[in-house]
Amino acid sequence: MSPFRKKVFFSWLWVALCILSIFLIVPIARSVRNFVEERLSAAFFGYSVIFVVCIAFLIVFYLLWFRLKIRAFPNYLWLTVIACIYIFFTLKLWKRPEEAVHFLEYGLLGLFLFRALRYHIDDKSVYLTAFLIGGLVGIFDEAFQWMMPRRIWDMRDIGLNALSCGLCQIAIWKGIRPKLPASRAQPKSIRTLSYFVVTIIILLALSFSNTPARVKIYTESFPFLSFLRKEEPMAQDIYKHRDPEIGIFYSCLTYEELDRIDAEKAEEYGLILEEWSQKKYNDFLNMFPMYAIPFLHEMRVHIFRRNRKFSMSMKDEIQKNRIENLLIAYKENLILEKYFGRTLEKSPYKWPQKRLKRIESEIDKTSFYKSPVSAATYFPLNNSAMWAIAVGIVMLVFVSNLWFSHRKKSI
């Protein structure tokens, strides 16, 4: 193998190893999170990400300033801005700081992708291509995560993964400023970009079309995939409900359906909740999946979130965190009382008034709250409109690619 081919091989090997590590972490991510939370703190993840970002910034600064003797102020300004953006989003995710680890994974992937793609793309489109491939990996990452028990497909995570990969490309482009043979994108590079754009658009459209009804159809044809029926839906008709006392909560049922089912099924569902009260939470969700019994499934998730946040508030010594967890627990209980109230009365999960009054004395009941329960699958467009937009974008990319190639030939 020639030295050049060896460099190309090892550059793509690093890309492959990085992607493999991302996928290998998915099955154990929740266990790792629980382990760290029990022995240290969930904030450990956030502090670790900030530490790594700062160390990476210092290393790049050292290499540019002392080794390469680069004294251009804009380079360091861009690097500082990118580092601050990484830290900003890490702080934004502080309620679930383990998700900030995605920034490190996809930032590193972005770096490896740039190094590998430079051997194939010799113009500035290399940055956008690396960004798109990183986004594509993020989609497959979420799809794989969706297949895992009690994990969900979340468009927000796809966006965060792509953001991290994109920030890395900007840091390389504006901060490090490597020399490229050509500045303008070549026709071949444009075609490559087009392939990735179309692939991403189609995969996202397919993901938003992957409703429980469609999962049932293809799992009947391929029985070995039947385990997917028990997973949280990748896409489903979700309603965004606003309540002046609560804020926002999501449900695959309308107000009318929630009220009707609560009236008709209170006795039956109350007995089920009683029977399962001493059994594992995950076993309950597997037995009563959202696509089959949405009311009971959603109610149990609200109960779990309410109880977990209340338990966390009792253990947390930091007053701010304690109040925040109490507020979440209170609002989740309010959702249960207002929209699952009759069933709650028949279940063993109704809270005593004494506890509620104690919580009310410590929180601001008027605070706005947005429940994440069922929110991951919320999408504002119906399936037809979504596919119309997707097909329109694909056609636009195709026409633009033809126009660009024709224009290059005529010059």
N, C-alpha and C positions, 0 to 999 in steps of 0.2 A: 504494500500500500504506500502510495506517494505521501510525502509530508503534508501536501495540501488536503488530500482526501482524508488523511488521519485527523487533521484539524476539523474538517467538516463532520466527520463521524463523531468525534468526541463532543463537539458543540451540540449536536442533536441528541447525543446520549445524555447530556446534562438536562436537556429539555424533557426527555422521556422519563428520567429519574425524578425530576421535579413533579411532573404530572402524576407519576405513579405514587409518589409520597402523598400528594393531595388526595388521591382516591383511597389510599390505604388508611388514612386518618379518619375517613367518614364513618366506618363501622364502630370505631372505638372513641369517637369524639365525645359522646355523651358520658361515657364511663370516665374518661380523662377529666372532663369538666367536674363531675361529681367528686372525683378523688381530690382534685385541687381545692374545690370549695370546702370540703370537709376538713382538710388538713391545713390549708392556708386561707385563701379568700378568693372569690371570683375576680376581685380587682387585680389579682396577680397577673392575669392574662393581659389586662390593659397596661399595667406598669411594664410588663415584659416587652410589649410591642413598642411603647414609647422609648424604652431603653435601647432596643435594637435599631429603631429609626435614628436616634441620636448618634449611636456608634457608627452606623452606616454613613451618616452625614459627615462625621469627623474623619472617617477613613477616606472618603471621596475628596474632602477638603485637603487632607494631607497629600494625597496623590497628585491633585491638580496644582496645588500651591508649591509644594516642596520638590516633588519629583519631576513634574512636567513644566514647572516654572510659569504657569498660566496666571496672569495678573489682571485679567479682564473682570471688572466688577459685575457685569450682568450675569456671568456664569454663576457666581456665588449667590447673587440675589435670587435667581431662579431656583437653585438648589435649596436655599433657605425657605422660599415660598412653598415648594413641594413638600419639604419636611414638615412645615407647619400645617399643611393640609392633611398630611397623614396623621399628625397628632390631633388635629381638630376632629376628624372623623372617629378616631379612637375614643376621644372624650364623648362624642355624640353617642357612641355605642356603650357607654359605661354601665348601663343597666344590664347589658348582656356582653360584657367585655371579651368573652371568649370568641365572639364573632370578629373581633378586630384582628385575630390571628390570620384571618383570610387576607388581610392587607399584606402581611409578610409573605404568605404563600404566593400570592399572585404578583406581588412586586418582584419577588425573586424569579418567578416564571417569566415575567416581562423582560427582565435582564437577559435570561438565557435565550429567550426567543429572538431578541435583537441580535445577540452574538451569532446565533445559528443562521438567521435570515440574511445577515450581511454577506454571506458567501453566495447567495442566490439573487439578491436584490441590491442593485448598486445605485439607488436613488432614494430620495426622502420618503417615498411611499413605504419604506421598510418599517417606519414607526407605526403607521396606520395598520399595516399588515400584522405586525406583532400584537397590536392592540386587539384586532379582530380575532386572531387565533386565541388570545387569552380569553376573550369573551366567549368564544366557542367552547373552550375547555370548561369555563364556568357553567355553561348550560348543561353539558354532560355531567359535571360535578353535581349539580342540583338534581338532575334526573336520577343519578345513582343514589343520591341521598334520599330521594323520594321512595326508592325501592327498599330502604332500610326500615325496620319496624320502628314506629313512633317518630319518624322523621318526615319532614314536609318539603315540598318544592316551593321555593320562595323567590319571586321575581326580584325582590329587594336585594337578596344575597347575590343574584346574578349581576345586578347593577354595581354592587360594592366590589365584586371580584373584577369586573371590567374596569371600574374606576381605578383600582390599584394598579392594574396592568397599564392603563393609560397614563397615570401619573408617572410611572417609571419611564415610559417612552418620552414624556415631556422633559423629565430630569436628564435623560441621555441627550435629547435633541438640543435643549437650551442650556443645560448645565454643563455637560461634558463636551458637547459639540464635536463629535467625531467627524473626520473628513470622509465625504462620500464622493465617488467618481462623478456622479451626475446629480444635479439639484432637482430638475423636473422629472416627474414620473414618466416612465417609458410605457409604450403600449402594452408590453408584456406584463408590466407591473400593474397596470390598470385592470387588465383581465384577471389577474390573480386576486386583486382586491374585490372585483365583482363576484368572483366565485364565493369568497368568504361572506360577503354581504348577503348574497342570495341564500346561502346555506343557513346563516343565522336567522334570517327572516322566516324561512320555512320551518326551522326547528322551533322557534318561538310560537309560530302559529299552530303547529302541531301540539305543542305543550298546552297552549290555552284551549285547545280542542279536546284534550284528553280528560273528558268528564267521566264520572262513574259509569254512565250508560255505555260509553264507548269502551271503557276498560272491561266491562262485562262482556261486550261483543267479542273482542279479540282474545280474551282469556278463555272464552268458550271454545274458540277455534284452536287455541294453544293452551291446553290444560296445565302445562308446566309453569305457566305464568299466573295461575289462579291466586297465588299469594298476594298479588297486587290489589286484589279486591278489598283486602283488609287495610290497605294503606290510606292515609289521608288523601283526599282527591287532589290531583294536580290542578284541576280546573273544575269549577262548579258555579252554578248560578247563585251568587251571593248578594244579599241585600245589605246596603249600608244604612243602618237605622240611627236616627238622631233622637235623643231624649234630653230635655232641658235639665233634668236632675242628674243625669249620668254623663252625657257627652255623646260618644259614638260607640256603638257596638255592631258587630256583623253577625249575620245568620243566613242560612240557606232557606229560611222560612220567612214569610211576610208577617206583619203584625197580626193580621187576621188568622193566619195559620198557627202562629204561636198560641194565640188565645183559644182557638178551637181545640187544638190538640191538648192543651193544658186542662181544658174543661172535660174533654172526653176520656183522656188517658191517665188522669191523676191517680186513680186507685191502682191501676195496673202498673204504671211506671213507678209509683211509690213502693210497691211490693218488690219490684225488681231492684230498686236502689237499696232497699232494706236487706234483701238477700245477698247482694254483692258488696255490702258495706265493709265486710271483713276480708274481702278478696283483693287481689292486686289490681291497681288502677289500669295498667296496660292490658291486662286480661279482659277487663270490662270493655275497653275501647275496641279490642279485637272482636269481642263477642257482639258488640252493638256498634258497628261502623257507621260513619256519617251518611254514606250513600243509602243505607238500609233504614236506619232509625235516627234521622237527624236531630229530632227534638231531644231524645234521651242522650245522645252522644254529646251534643253541645252543652246540655245542662251539666253533665258530669265533668266536662272540661272546665266550665265556669266554677264548679264546686272545688275542683282540684286547685285551680289558680287562686281562688279565695282562701282556701285553707293553707296553701303553701305560703302565700304572702303573709298571712296572719302569724303563722309559725315563725317565719323569718323575722317579723317585727318583734316577737317575744325574745329572740336571741340576740338581736342587733343592739350593741351598746351605743352606737352613733345615733343621736336623736334625729337627725335629718333623714337617715335611712329608715329609721323606725316609723316616722310619720308617713313617709312615702309608701312603705309597705302596708301600713294600716289603711291609707287612703285607697290603695288598689283593692285590698280585701273588702273594704266597705262598699266600693262601687260595684265590685263583682257580686257581692251579696245583694245589692240593690237591683241589679239585672235579674238575679234569680227570683227575688221577691215580686218584681213587677211583671216578668214575662214567663216565669216558670213557677209562679206562686202556689197554685193549687197542688201541683206535684211536690213542691218543696214541703208543704204542710204534711203530706203523707209519707215523707221520707225521714230518715234519721239525721238529715243534714241541716235542719232549720236551726238557726242561731237563736239563743235566748236574748230577750230584750235587754237584760242587764249588760251583756257583752256589747251589744250595739250602742247602748248609751255611753258606755265607757270609751268606745272608739270615737263616737261623735264628739266627745269632750276634748279630744286631742287633735282632731283634723278640721280642715275647712271643707265642709260638705259641698260648697258651691264650686270647688275646683273642677276644672274640665278633665275628663278621663276618656281615653280611647282604648277599648279592650282589644287585645290582639287575637282573641279567640275567633277562629274562622277567617281572620283578615288576610292570611297569606294567599288564599285563592280568589280574593276579590279582584274583579276586572270590570272596568266601567263600560266596555263595549260588548254587544252581543256577538255571537259567533259569526254571523253573516257579515256584519260590518268589519269585524276584525280581519276576516279572510279577504274582503274587498280591498282593505288598506294594504294587506300583505302582498296581494297580487299586483296592486298598483305600484308599490315600491319595487317589486321584482321587475316589472315591465319598464319602469323608469331607469333602473340600473342597466337593463339590457339595451335600451335605446341610447342611453348616454355612452355606453361602451362602444356601440356601433358608430356613433357620431365622432367620438374621440379617435377611433381607429381610422375612419375616413378622412378626418381633418389632418391627421399626421401624414397620411399618404399623399394628400394634395399639396402639402407644403414642400 
